[in-house]
Amino acid sequence: MTMDETGVHKNLLQETARRAGQNLPVYTTMRSNPGHLPVFTSTVELEDLKFNGHQQRQRNKQRKMQPWLLGQL
């Protein structure tokens, strides 16, 4: 599956959790460095698992993190 900005992997993670009878994942994104150079850090919580992303200045953090998360289910 090709990684893109449409949320396909987020939807897949939610659908997989639902089929497994788990609660939906909870997504949290924190922003630091105000102004024109923001840095974002995201966390996904699924049942008793918590996954922390690396700080990124671009949205590619989702592209790097989601395939790994899906492999953990």
C-alpha positions in Angstrom: 0.0 0.0 0.0 1.3 3.4 -0.9 1.8 5.9 1.9 -0.1 9.2 1.3 -1.7 12.1 3.1 -5.3 10.9 2.7 -5.5 9.1 6.1 -5.7 5.6 4.6 -3.4 4.1 7.2 -5.2 5.8 10.1 -8.5 4.4 8.8 -7.0 1.0 8.4 -5.7 1.1 12.0 -9.2 2.1 13.2 -10.9 -0.6 11.2 -8.5 -3.3 12.4 -9.0 -2.3 16.0 -12.8 -2.4 15.6 -12.7 -5.9 14.0 -10.5 -7.1 16.9 -13.1 -5.8 19.4 -10.7 -3.1 20.7 -11.4 0.5 21.5 -10.6 3.0 18.7 -7.0 4.4 18.8 -6.5 7.8 20.5 -4.2 10.2 18.6 -2.4 13.1 20.3 -0.2 15.6 18.6 1.9 18.2 20.4 3.3 21.3 18.7 6.4 23.0 19.9 8.7 25.7 18.5 6.2 28.5 17.7 6.4 30.5 14.5 7.5 29.4 11.1 9.5 26.3 12.3 7.0 24.2 14.3 8.0 20.8 15.5 5.3 18.1 16.0 5.3 15.0 18.2 2.5 12.5 17.9 1.4 9.6 20.1 -1.1 6.8 19.3 -2.7 4.8 22.2 -4.4 1.5 21.4 -5.7 -0.4 24.4 -2.7 -0.8 26.7 -0.1 0.1 24.0 1.4 3.5 23.5 3.4 4.5 20.5 5.4 7.7 20.4 6.6 9.2 17.2 9.8 11.1 16.7 9.8 14.9 16.4 9.3 15.9 12.9 8.9 19.2 11.0 6.9 17.6 8.3 3.9 15.3 8.1 6.0 12.4 7.0 6.1 11.2 10.6 2.7 9.5 9.9 4.2 7.8 6.8 7.0 6.4 8.9 5.0 5.4 12.0 1.8 3.8 10.7 3.2 0.7 8.9 5.0 -0.2 12.1 1.8 0.3 14.2 -0.2 -1.9 11.9 2.3 -4.7 12.2 1.9 -4.6 16.0 -1.8 -5.6 16.0 
